[in-house]
Amino acid sequence: MTTRYTVVCEDGQARAIQMLARRYGITEEEVVKQLVEVGLEDVDERTV
């Protein structure tokens, strides 16, 4: 099952997401998805 979340970003964060999307030729949605995945992996590593 898929769950949708809404993320509210400050202007600087939004610009950084836009920049990453342009740099890698992916959507902003994909950038946010990857950032969440990396962040969750980092949390998992720190709690082990």
C-alpha positions, -999 to +999 in steps of 0.1 A: +000+000+000+012+035-008+008+065+015+010+101+004+026+128+025+026+166+020+059+183+027+062+220+034+096+235+027+112+268+034+123+288+003+159+278+007+150+241+009+127+244-021+155+260-042+179+232-032+154+206-042+148+224-076+185+226-081+190+189-075+161+180-098+176+200-126+211+187-120+201+151-121+173+154-146+146+140-123+114+154-108+113+174-076+091+147-062+118+121-069+144+143-052+122+145-020+116+108-021+153+100-023+161+125+004+136+108+027+150+074+019+186+085+026+175+102+058+157+071+070+187+049+062+208+073+083+184+071+112+184+033+110+222+032+110+224+055+141+200+035+161+217+001+156 
